């Protein structure tokens, strides 16, 4: 292999590792808590759980999410005079549909609502 191929391969691995760690960064408080419970249980229980309770990981995730979220004032605002149509080309299609439905109710004298249910002669259930 040429030296340039080693550099390309090394940069590729470096970029892949940076990407994977960037994707898995939100899981870092969970991984740190698992490691602390595994290798330093007594110290972790005496300090972190005593001060923050058993839901300390939830608080750490919320703090990290608040730090990473953009500020609320950075959203783009549009003036009321500016229309969306000036930015987006749209095609408007109009069509009309006429729909009518006719219902016919057959009123036989032999059919009653009481005939729908089955009549069974059985004793009541025992308690």
KAURMO-V711538 format. One record per backbone hydrogen bond with DSSP energy under -1.0 kcal/mol. CO is the residue of the C=O (numbers start at 0). NH is the residue of the N-H. If there is no record, write none. Layout:
co:CO nh:NH
co:CO nh:NH
This chain:
co:1 nh:5
co:2 nh:6
co:3 nh:7
co:4 nh:8
co:5 nh:9
co:6 nh:10
co:7 nh:11
co:8 nh:12
co:9 nh:13
co:10 nh:14
co:11 nh:15
co:12 nh:16
co:13 nh:17
co:14 nh:18
co:15 nh:19
co:16 nh:20
co:17 nh:21
co:18 nh:22
co:19 nh:23
co:23 nh:26
co:24 nh:27
co:26 nh:30
co:27 nh:31
co:28 nh:32
co:29 nh:33
co:30 nh:34
co:31 nh:35
co:32 nh:36
co:33 nh:37
co:34 nh:38
co:35 nh:39
co:39 nh:43
co:40 nh:44
co:41 nh:45
co:42 nh:46
co:43 nh:48
co:46 nh:50
co:47 nh:51
co:48 nh:52
co:54 nh:58
co:55 nh:59
co:56 nh:60
co:57 nh:61
co:58 nh:62
co:59 nh:63
co:60 nh:64
co:61 nh:65
co:62 nh:66
co:63 nh:67
co:64 nh:68
co:70 nh:73
co:78 nh:81
co:83 nh:86
co:83 nh:87
co:112 nh:115
